[in-house]
Amino acid sequence: MGATVYLVRHGETHWNRERRYQGWTDIGLNERGWLQAAALARRLRPLRLAAVYASGLRRAVETARAIAEPRRLQVQTMACFREMRFGDWEGLTAEEIQERFGAATYALWLQDPSRVTIPGGETLGELQQRTARGLEALLAAHRQQEILVVTHGGNIMALGCYLDGRPLADFWRYYLDNGQVAVVREQGGQRRLQVVSADQLAGPGGP
């Protein structure tokens, strides 16, 4: 059996609460986000993690530290796991994006985001390529180990398409809430992404 990678979407921020696009804007957790991080640390306690990684953005690092510190592990940062760079959309709500960039552009983003070019940002294909490179590097470095990466919703959704061989038009089918977990298991040369709850990961005997 190969490596197992737990992908965690960071805890909530006040921009998540306000439904603003964050991208590379470096915002920390809000009160609810800290509670989500603490709950994850408790529920994931049964996992035998060899390493904990984070994207380097504060909201991911803070979530990762809540999980890593009780295990006496250092959080290692990898910029390839940063959220998609949203450029001129950062800090805006869906309503504000539609007002400034057009309702048709935002409708296409919801239908097939791979066809949208955001001013000052990166494409969904670019996000997928750098995130996939990071995942492949970790799978190679941690054979037969369990590791955890705290990253962002966009990265996990892009990886879902990558691992399942689906077009990026299916990006939204892999949506995760803040604090939710997806698992990449490698076995027999096959890798798939499965979205699960932290309680399911802990199993019947878990906390």
Long-range contacts (C-beta under 8 A, 24 or more apart in sequence): 1-144, 1-185, 1-186, 1-187, 2-139, 2-143, 2-144, 2-185, 2-186, 2-187, 3-138, 3-139, 3-142, 3-143, 3-144, 3-145, 3-146, 3-147, 3-186, 4-145, 4-146, 4-147, 4-183, 4-184, 4-185, 4-186, 5-135, 5-138, 5-139, 5-142, 5-147, 5-148, 5-149, 5-183, 5-184, 6-44, 6-47, 6-49, 6-146, 6-147, 6-148, 6-149, 6-181, 6-182, 6-183, 6-201, 7-148, 7-149, 7-151, 7-155, 7-156, 7-159, 7-181, 7-182, 7-183, 7-184, 7-193, 8-40, 8-63, 8-64, 8-67, 8-148, 8-149, 8-150, 8-151, 8-179, 8-180, 8-181, 9-150, 9-151, 9-152, 9-153, 9-156, 9-176, 9-177, 9-178, 9-179, 9-180, 9-181, 10-37, 10-57, 10-59, 10-60, 10-62, 10-63, 10-150, 10-151, 10-152, 10-178, 10-179, 11-35, 11-36, 11-37, 11-40, 11-59, 11-62, 11-63, 11-178, 11-179, 12-36, 12-178, 12-179, 13-59, 15-91, 16-178, 18-93, 19-93, 19-94, 20-91, 20-92, 20-93, 21-86, 21-89, 21-90, 21-91, 21-92, 21-93, 21-97, 22-59, 22-83, 22-86, 22-90, 22-91, 23-83, 23-84, 23-85, 23-86, 23-87, 23-89, 23-90, 23-121, 24-57, 24-82, 24-83, 24-85, 24-86, 24-90, 25-90, 25-91, 26-57, 26-58, 27-57, 27-58, 27-59, 28-58, 28-59, 28-62, 29-58, 29-59, 29-62, 29-63, 33-59, 33-62, 33-63, 33-178, 33-179, 34-62, 34-66, 36-63, 36-178, 36-179, 37-62, 37-63, 37-66, 37-67, 37-179, 38-66, 39-179, 39-198, 40-66, 40-67, 40-179, 40-181, 40-198, 41-66, 41-67, 41-70, 42-207, 43-198, 43-199, 43-201, 43-202, 43-206, 43-207, 44-148, 44-181, 44-198, 44-201, 44-202, 45-70, 45-202, 45-206, 45-207, 46-201, 46-202, 46-203, 46-205, 46-206, 46-207, 47-146, 47-148, 47-201, 48-146, 49-73, 49-146, 49-147, 49-148, 50-142, 50-145, 50-146, 50-147, 51-76, 51-142, 51-145, 51-147, 51-148, 52-76, 52-147, 52-148, 52-149, 52-150, 53-77, 53-78, 53-81, 53-138, 53-147, 53-148, 53-149, 53-150, 54-78, 54-81, 54-149, 54-150, 54-151, 55-79, 55-81, 55-82, 55-83, 55-150, 55-151, 55-152, 55-155, 56-81, 56-82, 57-82, 57-83, 57-152, 60-150, 60-151, 60-152, 61-150, 63-150, 63-179, 64-148, 64-150, 67-148, 67-150, 78-134, 78-149, 80-130, 80-131, 80-133, 80-134, 81-131, 81-134, 81-149, 81-151, 81-152, 81-155, 82-152, 82-155, 83-151, 83-152, 83-153, 83-154, 83-155, 84-121, 84-122, 84-124, 84-127, 84-152, 84-154, 84-155, 84-158, 85-120, 85-121, 85-122, 85-127, 86-118, 86-121, 87-118, 87-119, 87-120, 87-121, 87-122, 88-118, 88-119, 88-120, 88-121, 89-118, 89-121, 110-172, 111-169, 112-168, 112-169, 113-168, 113-169, 113-171, 113-172, 114-167, 114-168, 114-169, 114-171, 124-154, 124-158, 124-168, 124-171, 125-168, 127-154, 127-155, 127-158, 128-158, 128-159, 128-161, 128-162, 128-168, 131-155, 131-158, 131-159, 131-162, 132-158, 132-159, 132-162, 135-159, 135-162, 135-184, 139-184, 139-186, 139-191, 156-182, 156-193, 159-184, 159-193, 160-193, 160-195, 163-191, 163-192, 163-193, 164-192, 164-193
